[in-house]
């Protein structure tokens, strides 16, 4: 009886550690994404320079993410890789905040920071999915703590910085937020996969898996409008007269409404095929972007961010569920890294470039007309693929 209780306690502790790490990981992101551009602007960099810094780091980092996934699957460890990458990321941040205002040095250290920090996100996802599956709970029940962390820091970060003395104190907020997940990482246990480990043959099988590659292509189509909104919404709202606080509230609202979806959706995903659910999310994305297109009131745009609950939250948790289902466990970290590369890297850079160009040529609203058309295309392709799979008997491969 004692042995059973000890095992159950360990399982529970592992889950609570992962909840805390998800909270901390996205709290760190909530410091970097909204406030790092303000820090750069405070150094005197132009809008174009700030935009380039914020896009190039995640893009370059995403291109190398599959390597870290492969290394994790090969070595059967997530904990050691995250620890090494976080230590290097913290060192990079120290160098970044002490670069003396040199744009060249700032660019180098931003690249280093994202190069080390961003790959830890799919690695944490991979161990979260595996741990949740082995304990009969949903991945969403862990991921929702990430949204809680992002919401809390988005809402309180500005007040904390003001209390500390302004945006120039951003380094201390970042390092303070990093303490909790780093301490939790020390007591995290790895979850080695069972059966055959990663081999070159299995890796080749992954990159020749046509259904998986087609899925990544469709994810790219739907992700471009979403990532364009991530990059351009703040600038568009400012153009329409929004304050810095309103922009922060918009992102906090988007993160907050995701929490119940992450908590509940994972329990019901087995009832509907992923392609159908993502296709429906694509159609809803279309309606959401059309509402952005017809509105020129920043308060309306703020409220429309609540649409993330039935678009992004549904889209992302379903994508994670699909990758976990279609790939063997020993390829999990690599598969999640590829998904993250498409979403954060390829779609992020494409969305930023296309959105910026459309905004310059035709005005900010034109971005959302493009977003609506693209989301409709992606949603219809997901649904069409599902219909074709039923007619031709491809379901086993999808």
C-alpha positions as CSV (number, residue, x, y, z in Angstrom):
1,X,0.0,0.0,0.0
2,X,2.8,2.4,0.9
3,X,4.5,1.7,-2.4
4,X,1.3,2.5,-4.4
5,X,0.8,5.7,-2.5
6,X,4.4,6.7,-3.1
7,X,4.1,6.1,-6.8
8,X,0.8,8.0,-7.0
9,X,2.4,10.9,-5.1
10,X,5.3,11.0,-7.6
11,X,2.9,11.1,-10.5
12,X,1.0,13.9,-8.9
13,X,4.2,15.8,-8.2
14,X,5.3,15.4,-11.8
15,X,2.1,16.9,-13.1
16,X,2.2,19.8,-10.7
17,X,5.8,20.5,-11.7
18,X,4.8,20.5,-15.3
19,X,1.9,22.9,-14.6
20,X,4.3,25.2,-12.8
21,X,6.8,25.0,-15.7
22,X,4.1,25.8,-18.3
23,X,3.1,28.7,-16.1
24,X,6.7,30.0,-15.9
25,X,7.5,29.3,-19.6
26,X,4.7,31.5,-20.8
27,X,5.3,34.1,-18.1
28,X,8.8,34.5,-19.6
29,X,7.2,34.8,-23.0
30,X,4.8,37.5,-21.7
31,X,7.8,39.5,-20.6
32,X,9.6,39.2,-23.9
33,X,6.8,39.6,-26.4
34,X,5.0,42.7,-25.2
35,X,7.8,44.5,-23.3
36,X,11.1,43.8,-25.2
37,X,10.0,46.0,-28.2
38,X,9.3,48.8,-25.7
39,X,12.8,48.3,-24.2
40,X,14.4,48.5,-27.7
41,X,12.4,51.6,-28.5
42,X,13.6,53.2,-25.3
43,X,17.2,52.6,-26.5
44,X,16.3,54.8,-29.5
45,X,15.9,52.2,-32.2
46,X,13.4,52.9,-35.0
47,X,10.2,51.0,-35.5
48,X,11.7,49.1,-38.5
49,X,14.8,48.2,-36.4
50,X,12.6,47.0,-33.5
51,X,10.4,45.0,-35.9
52,X,13.4,43.3,-37.5
53,X,14.8,42.4,-34.1
54,X,11.5,40.9,-32.9
55,X,11.0,38.8,-36.1
56,X,14.5,37.6,-37.0
57,X,15.2,36.0,-33.6
58,X,12.1,33.7,-33.5
59,X,12.5,32.9,-37.2
60,X,16.2,31.9,-37.1
61,X,15.5,29.9,-33.8
62,X,12.7,28.0,-35.4
63,X,14.8,26.8,-38.2
64,X,17.1,24.9,-35.8
65,X,14.3,23.6,-33.5
66,X,14.0,20.2,-35.3
67,X,17.6,19.6,-34.4
68,X,16.9,20.0,-30.6
69,X,13.8,17.7,-31.0
70,X,15.9,15.1,-32.8
71,X,18.6,15.4,-30.1
72,X,16.0,15.0,-27.3
73,X,14.5,11.9,-29.0
74,X,18.0,10.5,-29.6
75,X,19.2,11.0,-26.1
76,X,15.9,10.2,-24.4
77,X,16.0,13.4,-22.3
78,X,14.1,16.7,-22.2
79,X,15.2,17.9,-18.8
80,X,19.0,18.2,-19.5
81,X,18.4,19.9,-22.8
82,X,16.0,22.5,-21.4
83,X,18.4,23.1,-18.5
84,X,21.4,23.8,-20.8
85,X,19.3,25.9,-23.1
86,X,17.8,28.0,-20.3
87,X,21.2,28.7,-18.8
88,X,22.5,29.8,-22.2
89,X,19.4,31.9,-22.7
90,X,19.9,33.7,-19.3
91,X,23.5,34.3,-20.2
92,X,22.5,35.7,-23.6
93,X,19.9,38.0,-21.9
94,X,22.6,39.4,-19.5
95,X,24.8,40.2,-22.6
96,X,21.8,41.6,-24.4
97,X,20.9,44.0,-21.6
98,X,24.6,45.1,-21.3
99,X,25.2,45.6,-25.1
100,X,25.7,49.3,-24.6
101,X,23.1,50.4,-27.1
102,X,25.0,48.9,-30.1
103,X,22.5,47.7,-32.6
104,X,24.9,45.1,-34.0
105,X,25.5,43.6,-30.6
106,X,21.8,43.8,-29.7
107,X,21.0,41.8,-32.9
108,X,23.6,39.2,-32.1
109,X,22.4,38.7,-28.5
110,X,18.7,38.7,-29.4
111,X,19.4,35.9,-31.9
112,X,21.3,34.1,-29.1
113,X,18.5,34.6,-26.6
114,X,15.8,33.2,-29.0
115,X,18.1,30.6,-30.3
116,X,18.3,29.1,-26.8
117,X,14.9,30.0,-25.4
118,X,12.5,29.2,-28.2
119,X,13.4,25.5,-28.7
120,X,12.5,24.8,-25.1
121,X,8.8,25.4,-25.8
122,X,8.2,22.3,-28.0
123,X,10.5,20.3,-25.7
124,X,8.3,21.2,-22.8
125,X,5.3,20.4,-24.9
126,X,6.6,17.0,-25.7
127,X,7.2,15.9,-22.1
128,X,3.8,17.5,-21.1
129,X,2.0,15.5,-23.7
130,X,3.8,12.3,-22.8
131,X,3.3,12.7,-19.0
132,X,-0.4,13.6,-19.4
133,X,-1.0,10.6,-21.7
134,X,0.6,8.2,-19.2
135,X,-1.5,9.5,-16.4
136,X,-4.8,9.6,-18.3
137,X,-5.2,13.3,-18.3
138,X,-5.3,15.8,-21.2
139,X,-2.4,17.9,-22.4
140,X,-4.7,20.9,-22.2
141,X,-5.0,20.6,-18.4
142,X,-1.2,21.4,-18.3
143,X,-1.1,23.9,-21.1
144,X,-3.9,26.1,-19.5
145,X,-1.4,27.0,-16.8
146,X,0.7,28.6,-19.6
147,X,-2.2,30.8,-20.5
148,X,-2.6,31.7,-16.8
149,X,1.0,32.7,-16.6
150,X,0.9,34.8,-19.7
151,X,-2.3,36.5,-18.6
152,X,-1.0,37.4,-15.2
153,X,2.3,38.8,-16.5
154,X,0.6,40.7,-19.4
155,X,-1.7,42.4,-16.9
156,X,0.8,43.1,-14.1
157,X,4.0,43.5,-16.1
158,X,3.4,47.2,-16.8
159,X,2.6,48.0,-13.2
160,X,5.6,46.0,-11.9
161,X,7.9,47.9,-14.3
162,X,6.5,51.2,-13.3
163,X,7.1,50.3,-9.6
164,X,10.6,49.2,-10.4
165,X,11.4,52.5,-12.2
166,X,10.3,52.0,-15.8
167,X,11.0,49.9,-18.9
168,X,14.8,50.2,-18.3
169,X,14.3,47.7,-15.4
170,X,13.0,45.0,-17.7
171,X,16.0,42.7,-17.1
172,X,15.2,42.4,-13.5
173,X,11.5,41.5,-14.2
174,X,12.7,38.8,-16.7
175,X,15.2,37.2,-14.4
176,X,12.7,37.3,-11.5
177,X,10.1,35.5,-13.6
178,X,12.7,32.9,-14.7
179,X,13.4,31.8,-11.1
180,X,10.3,29.6,-10.6
181,X,10.5,27.5,-13.7
182,X,14.3,27.0,-13.3
183,X,13.8,25.7,-9.7
184,X,11.0,23.4,-10.9
185,X,13.2,22.1,-13.7
186,X,15.7,20.8,-11.2
187,X,13.2,18.4,-9.6
188,X,11.5,17.5,-12.9
189,X,11.8,13.8,-13.9
190,X,12.4,12.8,-17.5
191,X,9.9,10.5,-19.2
192,X,11.8,8.2,-21.5
193,X,9.8,6.6,-24.2
194,X,9.3,2.9,-24.3
195,X,10.4,0.6,-27.2
196,X,12.8,1.4,-29.9
197,X,14.5,4.8,-29.6
198,X,15.2,7.4,-32.3
199,X,17.2,6.0,-35.2
200,X,18.1,7.6,-38.6
201,X,15.7,5.2,-40.2
202,X,12.8,6.4,-38.0
203,X,13.8,10.0,-38.7
204,X,13.8,9.3,-42.5
205,X,10.3,7.8,-42.0
206,X,9.1,11.0,-40.4
207,X,10.3,13.2,-43.2
208,X,8.8,10.9,-45.8
209,X,5.4,10.8,-44.0
210,X,3.2,12.4,-46.6
211,X,0.1,12.8,-44.4
212,X,2.2,14.5,-41.7
213,X,4.0,16.8,-44.2
214,X,0.6,17.7,-45.8
215,X,-0.7,18.5,-42.3
216,X,2.2,20.8,-41.7
217,X,1.5,22.6,-45.0
218,X,-2.1,23.2,-44.1
219,X,-1.1,24.3,-40.6
220,X,1.2,26.9,-42.3
221,X,-1.7,28.3,-44.3
222,X,-3.9,28.9,-41.3
223,X,-1.0,30.0,-39.1
224,X,0.1,32.9,-41.4
225,X,-2.9,35.1,-40.7
226,X,-2.7,34.4,-36.9
227,X,1.0,35.1,-36.7
228,X,0.5,38.3,-38.8
229,X,-2.0,39.4,-36.2
230,X,0.6,38.6,-33.5
231,X,3.1,40.8,-35.1
232,X,0.9,43.7,-36.4
233,X,-2.0,44.1,-34.1
234,X,-0.3,46.3,-31.6
235,X,0.9,48.6,-34.4
236,X,-2.5,48.7,-36.0
237,X,-4.2,49.5,-32.7
238,X,-1.7,52.3,-32.0
239,X,-2.5,53.6,-35.5
240,X,-6.1,53.7,-34.5
241,X,-5.4,55.6,-31.3
242,X,-5.0,52.8,-28.7
243,X,-2.8,53.3,-25.7
244,X,0.1,51.0,-24.7
245,X,-2.1,49.7,-21.9
246,X,-4.9,48.8,-24.3
247,X,-2.5,46.8,-26.4
248,X,-1.4,44.9,-23.3
249,X,-5.1,44.3,-22.3
250,X,-5.8,42.9,-25.7
251,X,-3.1,40.2,-25.4
252,X,-4.1,39.5,-21.8
253,X,-7.7,38.9,-22.9
254,X,-6.6,36.6,-25.7
255,X,-4.6,34.5,-23.2
256,X,-7.3,34.5,-20.5
257,X,-10.1,33.2,-22.7
258,X,-7.9,30.2,-23.8
259,X,-7.8,28.8,-20.3
260,X,-11.3,27.1,-20.2
261,X,-10.8,25.7,-23.7
262,X,-7.4,24.2,-22.8
263,X,-9.0,22.8,-19.7
264,X,-12.1,21.2,-21.3
265,X,-11.4,20.5,-25.0
266,X,-8.8,17.8,-24.5
267,X,-11.3,15.5,-22.9
268,X,-13.6,15.5,-26.0
269,X,-11.1,15.5,-28.9
270,X,-11.7,11.7,-29.4
271,X,-15.2,12.5,-30.6
272,X,-14.3,14.3,-33.8
273,X,-11.4,14.0,-36.2
274,X,-8.7,16.6,-36.0
275,X,-9.0,17.7,-39.6
276,X,-12.7,18.5,-39.1
277,X,-12.1,20.5,-36.0
278,X,-9.3,22.5,-37.4
279,X,-11.3,23.1,-40.6
280,X,-14.2,24.5,-38.5
281,X,-11.7,26.6,-36.6
282,X,-10.4,27.9,-40.0
283,X,-14.0,29.0,-40.9
284,X,-14.4,30.7,-37.6
285,X,-11.0,32.4,-38.1
286,X,-12.4,33.8,-41.3
287,X,-15.4,35.4,-39.6
288,X,-13.1,36.7,-36.9
289,X,-10.7,38.4,-39.3
290,X,-13.6,39.9,-41.3
291,X,-14.8,41.6,-38.1
292,X,-11.3,43.0,-37.7
293,X,-11.4,44.2,-41.3
294,X,-14.7,46.2,-40.9
295,X,-13.9,47.8,-37.6
296,X,-11.7,50.8,-37.0
297,X,-12.3,51.2,-33.2
298,X,-9.4,49.9,-31.1
299,X,-11.8,49.0,-28.3
300,X,-13.7,46.7,-30.7
301,X,-10.4,45.1,-31.8
302,X,-9.6,44.6,-28.1
303,X,-12.9,42.8,-27.5
304,X,-12.4,40.7,-30.7
305,X,-9.3,39.2,-29.2
306,X,-11.6,37.1,-27.1
307,X,-12.2,35.1,-30.4
308,X,-8.9,33.4,-29.6
309,X,-10.9,31.0,-27.5
310,X,-12.7,29.4,-30.5
311,X,-9.9,29.9,-33.0
312,X,-6.3,29.7,-31.7
313,X,-7.0,27.6,-28.6
314,X,-9.0,25.0,-30.6
315,X,-6.5,25.1,-33.4
316,X,-3.4,24.7,-31.3
317,X,-4.6,22.0,-28.9
318,X,-6.0,20.0,-31.8
319,X,-2.7,20.2,-33.7
320,X,-0.8,19.0,-30.6
321,X,-3.3,16.1,-30.2
322,X,-2.9,15.1,-33.9
323,X,0.9,15.1,-33.8
324,X,0.9,13.0,-30.6
325,X,-1.6,10.6,-32.2
326,X,0.0,10.1,-35.6
327,X,3.6,9.9,-34.6
328,X,5.3,7.2,-32.4
329,X,6.4,8.4,-29.0
330,X,10.1,8.2,-29.9
331,X,9.5,10.9,-32.5
332,X,7.4,13.1,-30.4
333,X,9.9,15.9,-29.6
334,X,11.0,16.0,-33.2
335,X,7.4,16.2,-34.4
336,X,6.5,19.0,-32.0
337,X,9.6,20.9,-33.0
338,X,8.7,20.7,-36.7
339,X,5.2,21.9,-35.8
340,X,6.6,24.8,-33.8
341,X,9.0,25.6,-36.7
342,X,6.1,25.9,-39.1
343,X,4.0,28.0,-36.7
344,X,6.5,30.2,-35.0
345,X,9.2,30.4,-37.8
346,X,7.9,30.1,-41.3
347,X,4.4,31.4,-40.6
348,X,5.7,34.1,-38.3
349,X,8.2,35.5,-40.8
350,X,5.7,35.2,-43.7
351,X,2.9,36.9,-41.7
352,X,5.1,39.7,-40.5
353,X,6.5,40.5,-44.0
354,X,3.1,40.2,-45.8
355,X,1.3,42.1,-43.1
356,X,3.8,44.9,-43.0
357,X,3.8,45.2,-46.8
358,X,0.0,45.2,-47.1
359,X,-0.3,47.8,-44.3
360,X,2.2,50.1,-46.1
361,X,0.5,49.8,-49.5
362,X,-3.2,49.6,-48.6
363,X,-3.6,50.4,-44.9
364,X,-3.8,48.2,-41.8
365,X,-7.4,47.0,-42.5
366,X,-6.2,45.2,-45.7
367,X,-4.2,42.8,-43.6
368,X,-7.4,41.3,-42.2
369,X,-9.0,40.9,-45.6
370,X,-6.0,38.9,-46.6
371,X,-6.2,37.0,-43.3
372,X,-9.9,36.1,-43.9
373,X,-9.3,34.8,-47.4
374,X,-6.2,32.8,-46.3
375,X,-8.0,31.3,-43.3
376,X,-11.0,30.3,-45.4
377,X,-8.7,28.6,-47.9
378,X,-6.9,26.7,-45.0
379,X,-10.2,25.7,-43.4
380,X,-11.7,24.4,-46.6
381,X,-8.5,22.4,-47.4
382,X,-8.6,20.7,-44.0
383,X,-12.3,19.8,-44.6
384,X,-11.7,18.7,-48.2
385,X,-8.8,16.5,-47.0
386,X,-11.1,14.8,-44.5
387,X,-13.8,14.2,-47.2
388,X,-11.2,12.7,-49.6
389,X,-9.8,10.5,-46.9
390,X,-13.2,9.1,-46.2
391,X,-14.0,8.4,-49.9
392,X,-10.6,6.9,-50.7
393,X,-10.0,5.0,-47.4
394,X,-7.1,7.2,-46.2
395,X,-8.4,7.5,-42.7
396,X,-5.9,5.1,-41.3
397,X,-3.1,7.3,-42.5
398,X,-4.6,10.5,-41.3
